[in-house]
Amino acid sequence: LNADINVTGTGFRGGIVSQGVGWCQNTHDSLGWESYSIWSPAAGYKGEGIGTRTASDEPLYPYYMKGKGANMTGGGGGNGHFSGGGGGSNYGEGSIGDVEIAPDTCGGLLPGGRGGFTISGYPTLNSGVFMGGGGGASAYLTTPSTSPGANGGGIVIIHADTIVGNGRIITASGAAAGNNTVANSGAGGGGAGGSVVISTTYFQTTPLLSADGGRGGDNINQNGAGGGGGGGLIWTRGAFPGTATVAGGQGGIHSTGDPNRDGAPGRIRGDLNLPLNGFLFNEIYLAHSQTQLDSICEGMIPPSMTGTRPAGGSGTYTYQWQKSYDNNNWSDVAGTSIDYSPTSTEAVTVWFRRVVSDGAGIVDRSLPVQIIVHPRITGNIVGRDTTLCYNMNPDELYPLNAGPSGGTGLYYYQWEQSPDNVTWNDAAGAAVAAAYDPPALISTTFYHRIVSSGACTDISSPVTVTILPAITNNTVAADQTICEGSLFANLTGSAPGGGAAPSYTYEWMSSSDNVNWEPAAATNNNASYDPQDDSPGTTYYRRMVYSGLNNTCQSASNSIILTSHPAITNNIIGDDQTICEGSAPADIDGTVPANGAGAGTYLYQWMRSTDGSVFNNIDGATAEDLPGIPLASGVWYRRVVNSSACISTSNTVHITVDPAITGFQIALPSQGHDTICAGTAPAILSGTPSGGLGTFTYAWASSTDNVNFTPLAETGTSYQPGNLSSTTWFRRTVTSGACSEGSVYRITVLPLITGNTVSADQTICNTQIAASLTGSAPSGGDGIYRYLWERKAATSPDWVAAAGTNNSAGYQPPLLDETTQFRRSVFSGENNCCTSVSEPVTVTVDIMPQNISAGDDRTLLPYQFAAILEGSFEGEGTASWSYDFSTGDEDPLFSAPEELVTEVRKLGFGDNTFMLTVANGACVAEGVPVTLTVPELVIPQGVTPNNDGINDYFNIEGLEFTRNELVIINTAGAVVYRENDYRSNDPVGAWAGLDLNGNEVPDGTYYFLLTIKGAQDLNVPDYVSHLSGFLILRR
């Protein structure tokens, strides 16, 4: 086995999640059924199993795929209030699903889906091999469950002669159900373990076998966990010598504990007989490699071969081994056992096979094992002996002919080395090519080459490399540096050792680059050397020491450098400068020197003098150039350059310093201000400088951002700006000699004040205080505002300060006696430079009318229901008459209610009170009352014309003041009496129970109609009034 075999969860599928209603099983018999259709919300899906039809031979799908009943080996789905799904089964029974989830509102929580049935209980199935059954699923209310039923395990069947386990795992376990994290939902059951079937003769090493049941799903709710899946089947030819498990899957847990819904374990069997029909299982291979191809070298015996134990046929076998030199024509060899070991050498390629017969007619010839025979290797000849000096690198060792022959024609090389020609190890470095380049050696070493080709190997004769000791103590002294015009000292060397001591020869060498060497000039073969060339330049020297035959050992001493630098040139610094007092001159640049030791070797020291004669070093001034620093007086500078053994002093530079300018600042006159409002001009800008050389020039410029300045035409000492619309900076540059000073003066320009509005016009009476005047929040200026309210009377041409508190944003006018205008002035900025005057508002004042009179109270004539009202007042205004309903419920009519004099009609008996109201615009005077009283007279309700002096006639008092008509009607509606201008003070003309003809009318009830047509007094306004009532006549 080169990898694990894992068919976990590839068997029968678990039930899928579906939505349900969650009704408890106890609430109705129909909620506890074993099966439902896939459209029912009463239960979850069953897991798949080996059953496909019902006992009545109906398809399970789609009418029986939900519900708690098991699908043979598939776990049942959870019924009711989200009970758990049952575990799937194989040889191990699946566990029932957990009970319905809490709380218990149904009078008892019933179990979930049933576990799948064990295969062991069915004789017709008990020798079968099955996939694990799938776990049942629960249902969910609204949010889909995260725990469907888990899939069962798959099937693994292996038939082999020998199994090498290599620590690998063969797994056919059931899958674990996912955990449910959703409220109002149950969890799915675990899948059952599948089957692992292995037919083999030998386990060289054992794999780990498992067909365990899958774990049921956990549930976040209380109860409703999934049942564990049952264990599967592990079946081997004999007792399995390794570890094998068919454990039942653990049941899921819920939010309050473990309901112990574990699946049952499966079955492990060791009686497997895996029949092969119609052929023999006959394989052979090389015992050492377990392959069917190998090679040997000419003259070697082929390796041993192993045959598998046959399977199939009759079970009784005979063996005959054969060989062939062309894989076509075969001949028997002396091998009749299950395995075979050749005994003779071979010179050419050969094939072997095994013939197996079961004695019952089946003969099987195995696939052959091929043994390739390679010819011997010849011509492995390399290198020659040599002698070298200590730590020298020998020449490459290479073949002394065209190369080896024999083998496969493809050659592999390995060079080996030995210090004594006895003990050999791989040669150092790259030692696997046809040639070998040994490294530098410090002792005598032996080399040979091993050539391999196919199964053949050959070792060459050794090559000896003899090593002499190295020359030592060859040192010379010493480096020297001089400047042009000086001389070098002689060079000396130490006495050498090693090599073919004490015999040495010498040769001094010179080089211009320490790389390319040549014999030194003049006498150069002594132990010491006199260099005679002292001209500028650099020369390297070393001493060669030779020793041994043909100068085999050579030693080059250390190299020394003799340097003669040319004199330094081009040490020149900048020109003289004139600057202003307190300013720094421009950096004094120095040229890059030449010669000396060259670029990168120059050291600088700047010096200064106050008189041009005596110079002193400037601390820290050691750069190529001298930065300028502020100066108060003149000074001289020079530069000294050092380079190795050479030194050079530069020319002198003089810095002249002009006196500084003072009093150059811009100023305003005392009455001027640096803050103004937009659209105005500041005071003149000026200032008188001093210092410098005594004469000055001026340049003016302006800017709106204090960054970018625009030149102005003015060149005098003063400048008068024009009207400005934004903040402006003015700059004046004063120049005298080398001095120039700039002064910037800012004129802050505030924006115009805006938003200064006040409200609102109003009309009031002279007896009331006007409403407060409010002003909007202004903007512009400097953001800080000051206020002044002013007033102007209608009779005045001038604005004056308003009385009272007049410096706030709003203003409360006092009591006014005439129409008045108000306005608000807003000030902002320095010296109130920004001012805004609002538009005025008008407070119109109306005058209250005085001495209002509605006339005297009067008592009118009887039945006088009309009168004239006369009022008066002083001042301006309009009058208005109204009836005071608080004194009566009449509805009088006015002829002219808006006039001071008006007629009023439809008065009632008793007091009639009227109000005279006078208004002048906003002034409404309090109403003045007047009462007109109509006498209340009694009309008798009976007449007794019996001459007793009491009620002998119909006596209506007061009619003498009126013009009237009296009509008396009997109960039949007939008029029995009619009289114009009826008078109660005239008994003769009064009604005494007679009709229009002078005859007595019967006693009884009569109805009278009295119409008042006006007053006898012609000064009373015309009016009409109707009075009526019942009248009883008794004699």
BALOKE-966005 format. One line per field, with one value per residue (C-alpha): residue number from 1; x negated, y negated, z. Coordinates in steps of 0.05 Angstrom, whole numbers. Each point is the difference from the previous one (the first is absolute). Layout:
<atoms>
setor = c(NUM|...)
east = c(X|...)
north = c(Y|...)
up = c(Z|...)
</atoms>
This chain:
<atoms>
setor = c(1|2|3|4|5|6|7|8|9|10|11|12|13|14|15|16|17|18|19|20|21|22|23|24|25|26|27|28|29|30|31|32|33|34|35|36|37|38|39|40|41|42|43|44|45|46|47|48|49|50|51|52|53|54|55|56|57|58|59|60|61|62|63|64|65|66|67|68|69|70|71|72|73|74|75|76|77|78|79|80|81|82|83|84|85|86|87|88|89|90|91|92|93|94|95|96|97|98|99|100|101|102|103|104|105|106|107|108|109|110|111|112|113|114|115|116|117|118|119|120|121|122|123|124|125|126|127|128|129|130|131|132|133|134|135|136|137|138|139|140|141|142|143|144|145|146|147|148|149|150|151|152|153|154|155|156|157|158|159|160|161|162|163|164|165|166|167|168|169|170|171|172|173|174|175|176|177|178|179|180|181|182|183|184|185|186|187|188|189|190|191|192|193|194|195|196|197|198|199|200|201|202|203|204|205|206|207|208|209|210|211|212|213|214|215|216|217|218|219|220|221|222|223|224|225|226|227|228|229|230|231|232|233|234|235|236|237|238|239|240|241|242|243|244|245|246|247|248|249|250|251|252|253|254|255|256|257|258|259|260|261|262|263|264|265|266|267|268|269|270|271|272|273|274|275|276|277|278|279|280|281|282|283|284|285|286|287|288|289|290|291|292|293|294|295|296|297|298|299|300|301|302|303|304|305|306|307|308|309|310|311|312|313|314|315|316|317|318|319|320|321|322|323|324|325|326|327|328|329|330|331|332|333|334|335|336|337|338|339|340|341|342|343|344|345|346|347|348|349|350|351|352|353|354|355|356|357|358|359|360|361|362|363|364|365|366|367|368|369|370|371|372|373|374|375|376|377|378|379|380|381|382|383|384|385|386|387|388|389|390|391|392|393|394|395|396|397|398|399|400|401|402|403|404|405|406|407|408|409|410|411|412|413|414|415|416|417|418|419|420|421|422|423|424|425|426|427|428|429|430|431|432|433|434|435|436|437|438|439|440|441|442|443|444|445|446|447|448|449|450|451|452|453|454|455|456|457|458|459|460|461|462|463|464|465|466|467|468|469|470|471|472|473|474|475|476|477|478|479|480|481|482|483|484|485|486|487|488|489|490|491|492|493|494|495|496|497|498|499|500|501|502|503|504|505|506|507|508|509|510|511|512|513|514|515|516|517|518|519|520|521|522|523|524|525|526|527|528|529|530|531|532|533|534|535|536|537|538|539|540|541|542|543|544|545|546|547|548|549|550|551|552|553|554|555|556|557|558|559|560|561|562|563|564|565|566|567|568|569|570|571|572|573|574|575|576|577|578|579|580|581|582|583|584|585|586|587|588|589|590|591|592|593|594|595|596|597|598|599|600|601|602|603|604|605|606|607|608|609|610|611|612|613|614|615|616|617|618|619|620|621|622|623|624|625|626|627|628|629|630|631|632|633|634|635|636|637|638|639|640|641|642|643|644|645|646|647|648|649|650|651|652|653|654|655|656|657|658|659|660|661|662|663|664|665|666|667|668|669|670|671|672|673|674|675|676|677|678|679|680|681|682|683|684|685|686|687|688|689|690|691|692|693|694|695|696|697|698|699|700|701|702|703|704|705|706|707|708|709|710|711|712|713|714|715|716|717|718|719|720|721|722|723|724|725|726|727|728|729|730|731|732|733|734|735|736|737|738|739|740|741|742|743|744|745|746|747|748|749|750|751|752|753|754|755|756|757|758|759|760|761|762|763|764|765|766|767|768|769|770|771|772|773|774|775|776|777|778|779|780|781|782|783|784|785|786|787|788|789|790|791|792|793|794|795|796|797|798|799|800|801|802|803|804|805|806|807|808|809|810|811|812|813|814|815|816|817|818|819|820|821|822|823|824|825|826|827|828|829|830|831|832|833|834|835|836|837|838|839|840|841|842|843|844|845|846|847|848|849|850|851|852|853|854|855|856|857|858|859|860|861|862|863|864|865|866|867|868|869|870|871|872|873|874|875|876|877|878|879|880|881|882|883|884|885|886|887|888|889|890|891|892|893|894|895|896|897|898|899|900|901|902|903|904|905|906|907|908|909|910|911|912|913|914|915|916|917|918|919|920|921|922|923|924|925|926|927|928|929|930|931|932|933|934|935|936|937|938|939|940|941|942|943|944|945|946|947|948|949|950|951|952|953|954|955|956|957|958|959|960|961|962|963|964|965|966|967|968|969|970|971|972|973|974|975|976|977|978|979|980|981|982|983|984|985|986|987|988|989|990|991|992|993|994|995|996|997|998|999|1000|1001|1002|1003|1004|1005|1006|1007|1008|1009|1010|1011|1012|1013|1014|1015|1016|1017|1018|1019|1020|1021|1022|1023|1024|1025|1026|1027|1028|1029|1030|1031|1032|1033|1034|1035)
east = c(0|-29|59|61|66|58|73|30|68|4|55|75|18|29|68|1|26|72|49|53|56|-28|66|-11|12|47|48|28|-7|-18|-64|-30|1|-60|1|23|-7|-55|51|22|-24|11|-69|-71|-29|-22|-72|-12|-9|4|76|31|72|51|27|58|-49|9|-59|-25|-9|36|57|-38|-66|16|17|-30|2|-68|-14|-28|-72|17|16|70|16|18|76|39|-32|-69|-23|-68|-13|-17|-69|-12|-18|-41|-19|5|69|9|24|69|1|8|69|36|-30|22|41|52|66|30|5|-62|-59|-5|-63|-26|-16|-12|-71|-14|9|-60|-18|-17|74|15|-28|8|-44|-48|-55|6|-45|37|-12|17|71|11|23|70|12|43|41|-4|53|-27|-76|-29|-35|-75|3|25|-6|-71|-20|-19|-69|-18|-30|-74|-16|-73|-26|-76|-53|-38|17|-53|39|-53|39|56|74|58|64|73|31|67|-2|15|62|-11|19|65|-7|71|58|64|-36|-27|-66|-14|-22|-70|-15|-14|-68|-11|-39|-74|-12|-73|-22|-75|-48|-50|-2|-73|21|71|41|50|71|64|74|27|68|5|16|71|7|-1|59|-2|71|19|10|6|-71|-15|-10|-68|-11|-11|-68|-16|-35|-74|-10|-68|-24|-25|-3|-26|-68|6|48|71|60|74|23|70|3|12|67|4|7|47|-2|12|-35|-14|63|-45|24|-61|1|-16|-67|-6|-32|-72|-6|-61|33|-4|-2|-4|12|-33|37|-32|-73|-60|-33|-73|-54|-76|-50|-71|-6|-46|37|71|-5|-3|-62|-73|-70|-65|-70|-29|-20|48|57|69|35|54|73|64|68|66|42|51|74|58|9|3|-45|-52|-60|-65|-58|-51|-50|-26|-51|-10|-54|48|66|29|-32|5|-34|12|-50|-11|53|66|15|40|-65|-65|-74|-44|-67|-40|-33|26|-35|60|69|48|75|33|73|42|52|55|51|60|6|70|-15|-21|-73|-27|-66|-23|-27|-76|-56|-54|-73|-43|-73|-52|-71|-60|-32|-70|-48|4|-70|-15|-57|-75|-39|-26|-38|25|-14|41|71|-9|57|-17|16|66|2|29|9|-62|43|66|38|30|42|48|60|60|-42|24|-53|0|-64|-23|-71|-29|-62|-44|-58|-33|26|39|59|42|54|38|-46|13|41|29|-21|53|-25|-45|-58|-16|-35|-28|-2|-64|-36|-42|-22|-13|67|22|59|39|65|60|42|72|45|64|-16|-75|-56|-76|-56|-61|-73|-21|-36|-50|-8|-64|1|-62|4|16|-51|11|-22|-5|18|-27|5|29|51|-27|32|-39|16|-33|-74|-12|-37|24|-38|-28|47|-19|27|-2|-38|49|12|33|-5|-66|-35|-52|-4|37|-3|30|33|30|61|35|71|39|67|-18|27|-48|-72|-67|-72|-21|-51|-75|-28|60|-27|-25|36|10|13|-16|57|-34|61|26|42|76|41|19|-38|12|-58|-5|-53|5|-36|-12|-21|-3|-10|24|22|57|14|10|18|22|-11|50|2|-21|19|-49|38|-30|55|-7|4|72|25|65|12|39|58|54|1|3|71|37|57|46|-15|32|9|-40|-42|12|-34|-73|-10|-67|-21|-13|-75|-41|-59|-23|31|59|76|26|-65|4|6|20|-12|27|-34|22|-34|26|-59|-18|-67|8|44|29|35|77|27|42|-13|-28|45|-18|41|10|73|14|15|28|-55|-4|-67|-47|-41|-51|3|-47|0|-55|4|-35|-4|-42|-71|16|26|24|25|52|7|33|73|21|73|20|59|46|37|71|63|42|69|24|69|65|45|68|12|27|71|-4|27|-24|71|50|64|7|4|-41|-73|-50|-45|-65|-56|-69|-64|-69|-61|-71|-68|-26|-42|46|37|60|46|70|44|73|43|67|29|68|-30|-68|-33|6|-16|13|-47|30|-20|-18|-75|1|-4|77|60|74|43|67|66|-9|49|-40|-56|-65|-73|-46|-74|-54|-71|-54|-69|-66|-65|-1|56|72|56|73|59|70|61|68|64|57|62|64|59|59|53|59|64|18|76|50|74|54|48|57|61|17|44|-30|21|-44|-74|-25|-27|-75|-39|-46|-59|-30|-69|-49|-61|-63|-46|-44|57|6|58|23|70|36|75|26|69|34|69|49|-5|-76|-50|-58|-21|-19|-22|58|19|-17|-46|-19|-66|25|16|75|37|62|34|31|73|10|48|-12|-20|-76|-53|-58|-65|-61|-73|-50|-74|-59|-75|-54|26|68|-29|59|70|68|66|63|62|48|63|61|41|67|34|76|32|52|69|21|65|44|75|59|53|43|40|75|67|43|74|41|-6|-53|-45|-43|-44|-58|-71|-47|-74|-61|-77|-62|-57|-4|33|61|61|37|67|14|52|-22|26|-21|61|52|14|33|-25|7|-13|-45|11|-73|-41|-65|27|2|75|41|72|11|62|27|-11|28|37|-44|-72|-35|-74|-44|-76|-35|-71|-49|-64|-58|-44|-36|37|67|32|40|74|48|71|68|66|69|56|67|52|25|78|48|53|60|17|75|61|63|49|50|-4|-32|-54|-54|-25|64|-39|-66|-47|-70|-38|-46|30|17|-72|1|31|29|51|35|33|38|14|43|-21|29|-46|53|-15|50|-34|-47|-20|-54|-35|32|-1|3|18|65|48|55|-41|-33|19|50|21|37|-12|-6|76|7|26|-27|-46|2|-42|-64|-72|-21|-65|-23|-50|-28|-42|-40|-9|-43|2|46|-63|-24|-72|-2|-26|50|7|49|10|49|29|49|30|63|58|55|70|45|64)
north = c(0|-67|-41|4|28|-40|11|-33|-29|27|51|-10|-74|-31|-34|-73|-56|-24|-48|26|-27|26|28|48|74|4|-52|48|73|-22|-32|66|39|39|-31|-62|-27|-49|-57|12|-50|50|31|-1|42|72|19|44|75|67|-3|-30|24|8|67|-10|-8|-75|-45|-36|-63|-48|23|34|-38|-40|23|35|69|28|10|70|-23|-74|-38|-28|-74|-40|-6|-54|-57|7|67|26|42|74|29|42|74|56|61|-47|-29|-75|-38|-31|-77|-42|-22|-62|-67|-35|-33|55|-31|65|45|40|-3|61|30|-19|42|74|27|43|75|46|44|56|11|21|69|-17|-61|24|19|-62|-61|-66|-75|-33|-28|-75|-36|-29|-75|-44|-60|-75|-54|-62|-1|61|50|7|75|45|76|24|47|72|30|31|68|21|69|21|66|7|52|-44|-67|-47|-48|-53|-29|-23|-3|33|-34|12|-35|-36|-76|-41|-44|-75|-36|-40|-73|-22|-9|41|56|69|33|56|71|27|44|74|30|32|64|17|69|24|67|9|56|-43|-67|-20|-59|-17|-61|-30|21|-37|3|-39|-32|-76|-46|-28|-76|-44|-47|-70|11|43|71|15|28|50|74|33|43|75|33|32|64|20|68|33|68|16|-35|-70|-8|-76|-51|0|-39|2|-43|-29|-76|-43|-33|-76|-42|-58|-64|33|67|67|42|62|14|40|48|74|30|37|67|24|67|43|54|-34|46|-44|46|-12|35|24|-22|8|-56|13|-54|4|-55|-9|14|-59|-54|28|-20|40|-31|2|1|36|-2|53|61|-15|46|-31|-18|42|-6|6|23|-20|54|18|-13|27|65|65|-24|55|-24|25|-46|1|-56|-15|-45|-29|-40|-32|-3|47|68|27|59|29|-11|37|-40|31|-39|-62|-41|8|-17|7|36|-13|-62|-34|-34|-28|-28|53|5|43|19|47|48|18|57|15|71|-13|-30|-70|-17|-70|-28|-60|-63|9|-31|-28|2|-44|23|-54|15|-11|-69|-8|-57|-36|-33|-69|-50|3|-8|-71|-41|-68|-50|-10|-25|1|21|62|3|32|77|22|65|24|30|-11|20|65|50|55|-7|-35|-52|-51|-11|-30|-20|-6|-22|22|-23|32|-25|69|38|45|-39|-33|-54|-42|-53|-72|-47|18|73|33|-18|38|-46|-28|-64|10|-59|-30|53|-5|73|58|29|61|-2|53|-2|47|8|26|18|38|56|-2|-35|-8|-33|-32|6|-54|-66|-29|-75|-13|-67|-39|-49|-73|-56|-42|-66|-38|-70|-69|-70|-53|-47|-71|-66|-62|-65|-21|-16|52|69|72|44|70|61|59|72|54|68|52|72|64|24|34|-38|-28|-10|-64|-49|-71|-46|-69|-18|-66|-18|-62|31|56|49|2|12|-3|4|-64|-46|3|54|41|69|-14|9|-77|-53|-74|-36|-55|-33|-56|-38|-10|63|64|65|67|46|73|53|69|58|66|68|73|32|-43|-52|46|-41|-74|-54|-71|-47|-51|-61|-69|-67|-55|-65|-66|-53|-59|-69|-27|-49|-38|-22|-63|-32|-50|-75|-60|-20|-60|14|-35|-2|59|41|59|-1|52|66|-5|55|32|38|74|8|43|47|18|67|-16|-6|23|-13|-75|-29|-73|-53|-71|-59|-73|-66|-69|-36|43|18|44|62|49|67|-3|54|52|-32|63|7|-14|-64|-51|-17|-73|-25|-68|-53|-67|-22|17|65|40|76|53|77|50|69|63|64|56|-27|-63|-69|-64|-70|-37|-73|-50|-27|-67|-10|-75|-15|-62|-29|26|-41|-19|-32|33|21|-25|-40|-36|-71|-4|-11|59|70|67|28|-31|19|23|-57|-49|-21|3|-58|-12|52|-29|7|-33|48|-14|36|34|-44|-60|3|44|26|26|53|8|63|27|69|29|64|-24|49|-26|-74|-45|-60|-70|-61|-40|-8|-53|6|-2|32|-17|62|-8|30|73|58|54|6|-23|3|-57|11|-52|21|-50|8|-33|29|75|-7|10|3|16|-20|28|-36|32|-39|43|-12|22|20|-47|13|36|29|-62|3|-18|18|-17|-57|-1|-41|-13|-43|-57|36|62|16|20|71|8|-14|58|-1|57|26|-40|27|-31|-47|34|42|-45|-48|-63|-30|-68|-7|-68|-29|-54|-27|-13|-74|-2|0|26|68|1|53|42|-6|55|59|-14|39|72|43|-12|-60|-12|-67|-39|-23|-43|-57|-7|41|12|33|42|25|39|-18|58|-15|49|-1|-46|-71|24|1|40|-29|22|-37|42|-20|-34|31|-41|4|-33|-29|-9|-48|27|-37|-40|-21|52|-6|44|-49|4|61|-9|31|2|-4|63|45|-44|52|-50|-59|-43|11|-60|7|-47|1|-43|16|45|67|38|16|66|16|70|33|24|70|9|-44|34|46|-47|-8|-75|-30|-61|-46|-23|38|-33|-71|-40|-12|60|25|65|43|66|-20|45|-13|-20|-24|0|-15|-22|-10|-56|21|-48|25|-38|51|40|-39|30|-39|37|2|-51|26|-33|32|-11|25|21|2|70|-4|57|21|30|72|-5|-46|4|-51|4|-73|15|-51|55|22|-23|-13|20|-51|-4|-56|-47|10|-73|-16|46|9|71|50|51|63|52|69|56|72|12|-52|-51|-73|-26|-67|-47|-71|-49|-43|39|-39|30|-67|-3|49|-18|21|59|72|27|66|-25|19|-45|-8|-18|68|37|57|64|9|38|-5|-50|-18|-72|-29|-69|-34|-62|-42|-55|-55|-58|-43|-12|-9|74|42|42|70|59|51|57|24|57|45|35|-36|32|-31|12|-38)
up = c(0|-21|25|45|-28|25|-21|62|-14|-72|15|6|7|62|1|-22|43|-12|31|48|43|66|28|57|-14|60|-29|-53|-20|-71|26|24|-66|-25|-70|-37|-70|-16|0|72|53|57|0|-28|-57|10|-17|-61|12|-35|-2|-62|6|55|26|-48|-57|-10|-15|63|-40|2|45|56|5|63|71|58|-29|-22|-74|16|10|-8|65|10|-4|62|12|36|39|-32|28|-22|-61|9|-15|-62|7|-31|42|60|16|-4|62|5|-4|63|25|-23|22|64|27|9|-20|-25|62|-15|-49|-46|-32|-69|-61|8|-10|-61|10|8|-59|49|14|-71|-22|-74|9|54|-50|-43|-6|4|1|65|7|2|63|4|2|44|-23|14|13|-36|-7|-35|46|-5|14|-55|7|-12|-57|14|-15|-67|-18|-9|-30|-7|-28|3|14|49|32|26|45|7|59|-47|17|-36|22|-19|60|0|-2|62|-3|4|64|-1|22|-18|49|-11|-37|13|-20|-49|14|-14|-60|10|-12|-68|-17|-6|-33|-7|-30|6|18|39|36|-3|43|17|-17|49|-17|21|-18|59|5|-7|58|6|-5|62|11|28|25|60|-27|-75|-8|-55|12|-12|-62|7|-12|-67|-22|-2|-33|-12|-22|69|67|-15|35|5|28|-27|27|-14|58|2|-9|61|5|-3|63|12|40|67|-5|-35|-15|-13|-71|-22|-59|9|-21|-66|-16|-11|-36|-17|-44|-68|-61|-61|-59|-68|-56|-65|10|46|39|-21|6|9|18|22|74|16|-39|-10|-73|-65|-31|23|-29|16|-28|-45|42|58|25|-7|66|35|-22|42|-24|28|32|-55|8|-40|-36|40|56|-11|-41|-32|-22|-56|-10|-70|-33|-70|-35|-49|40|-52|6|71|34|69|56|64|37|22|63|11|0|-41|8|-62|10|-65|-27|-61|-58|-38|18|26|18|55|10|44|-28|50|-11|44|-25|-24|-67|18|-17|11|-23|39|-31|-7|42|-46|21|-45|-4|-15|-28|46|2|-32|-16|67|-4|31|17|16|65|14|53|25|55|63|-13|-75|-45|-42|-73|-19|1|-66|-40|-38|-55|-35|63|28|-38|21|47|-29|-37|51|54|69|35|71|17|67|38|52|44|0|-60|49|29|-54|4|-51|-30|20|-44|-68|-4|-44|-70|-47|19|69|20|70|48|28|42|63|3|-47|-26|-41|-50|-40|-41|8|-64|5|-58|11|48|-15|39|-13|41|-35|22|52|-18|51|12|43|40|24|59|-17|4|63|31|-66|22|-23|30|-4|-34|-13|-21|-20|-35|-65|14|57|-4|17|51|-21|3|45|8|54|-6|-29|23|-28|-72|-17|56|4|-75|-23|-57|-1|-51|17|-41|-13|-22|-14|20|50|-52|-59|23|-34|23|37|-33|15|48|22|21|70|66|3|-54|-13|-39|-39|-32|47|-52|13|-6|36|-7|35|18|24|6|-32|35|-38|27|-23|-67|-57|52|19|62|-9|49|-14|58|22|-47|24|-30|-15|-15|-24|-5|-47|33|13|-53|-15|73|-18|40|-21|-13|48|22|28|48|50|74|35|-63|-23|-63|-54|13|-19|-50|-9|-62|5|8|-46|11|70|17|-45|8|67|37|8|70|6|53|-9|33|14|13|22|-31|-61|31|62|-14|51|-10|0|47|-38|-68|-34|-61|-72|1|57|17|9|71|21|6|35|-30|-57|0|-42|-14|-29|-6|16|-35|26|-41|28|3|-40|23|-37|20|-44|-20|49|-5|31|25|4|48|-11|61|11|-16|60|7|-63|28|-31|46|-1|26|71|-25|-48|11|-27|-3|-48|-33|-72|-50|42|-3|58|21|-37|13|14|41|-1|0|24|-1|-62|-45|13|-66|-13|-55|11|-33|20|-12|23|12|19|30|29|-47|-71|-5|-60|-11|7|-40|63|12|55|75|8|-35|2|-15|-33|21|20|-7|37|51|-32|20|-23|-5|-5|-17|20|-33|16|-25|12|52|-15|52|-12|44|-8|28|2|-12|23|-43|32|-44|-2|52|-30|26|41|-4|54|6|-2|-15|51|19|73|43|39|63|-12|-5|-69|-11|5|-64|-20|-47|-40|17|-43|-35|-26|38|50|29|62|-5|36|-8|3|-8|-25|-8|-41|16|-55|16|2|-59|42|27|74|48|23|73|50|-14|-73|-7|-4|-60|15|27|43|-17|57|2|-63|-12|-75|-60|3|-45|28|-31|24|-14|5|12|-5|-5|26|12|-26|-69|-27|8|-25|8|-6|-38|50|29|16|64|-18|62|1|53|47|-6|62|37|-32|17|-21|26|63|20|-18|15|-63|-10|9|-60|-29|-33|-39|19|-22|29|1|20|0|10|-9|-47|-61|-6|-23|42|5|35|27|45|68|-1|72|17|-43|-57|-50|-71|-14|-68|-13|-59|1|53|-23|10|64|-11|-19|5|37|-6|27|71|54|64|57|-4|-68|10|-58|-4|-38|-20|-33|-35|-32|-36|55|54|21|57|53|-19|34|17|-6|22|-33|44|-31|56|14|-1|16|-51|37|-15|14|-8|45|-30|59|19|67|-15|-4|-69|-32|-65|-33|32|-32|33|-39|-69|0|-19|-61|-67|0|-22|45|-28|42|-29|27|3|-69|-29|-13|14|52|12|-38|21|-23|52|57|65|68|32|-41|34|-48|-61|35|-14|50|-32|-61|-73|-59|-3|73|22|60|-16|41|60|-15|-22|-53|-33|-8|-51|18|-53|22|-63|32|52|2|9|-71|25|17|-58|-36|24|0|56|7|67|9|53|27|32|42|-1|60|19)
</atoms>
